[in-house]
Amino acid sequence: MATATAQIHLRTPPKTKSLLSLAADLSGAPNLTDYILRAAVERAQIDLSNQQTFALKKGPWAEFAKRLDAPAKNLPRLRKLLTSPDVFDRSTPST
């Protein structure tokens, strides 16, 4: 793991710091900095994953669009899987 050398300085109202400190303690984080950093990194990954794009050249893009627009294939095993009750829908037999 890389050594942390960069700094981020934050100012916050005392109530916000108290809230974050309490949450850090309850979560088992070693300290407030680790708690805030972990939460910020998780949120940054979510925000960035929602913004990721990919580019295709004309030929591959046309093939990609064609496959997206094509009618769904008849896949009986997949249909069965998607229409069968999942583990949360199945009733447990009473003993």
MODELLER restraints for C-alpha pairs under 7 A, 6 or more apart:
rsr = mdl.restraints
at = mdl.atoms
rsr.add(forms.Gaussian(group=physical.xy_distance, feature=features.Distance(at['CA:21:A'], at['CA:32:A']), mean=5.83, stdev=0.5))
rsr.add(forms.Gaussian(group=physical.xy_distance, feature=features.Distance(at['CA:24:A'], at['CA:31:A']), mean=6.72, stdev=0.5))
rsr.add(forms.Gaussian(group=physical.xy_distance, feature=features.Distance(at['CA:24:A'], at['CA:32:A']), mean=5.75, stdev=0.5))
rsr.add(forms.Gaussian(group=physical.xy_distance, feature=features.Distance(at['CA:24:A'], at['CA:35:A']), mean=5.50, stdev=0.5))
rsr.add(forms.Gaussian(group=physical.xy_distance, feature=features.Distance(at['CA:29:A'], at['CA:35:A']), mean=5.65, stdev=0.5))
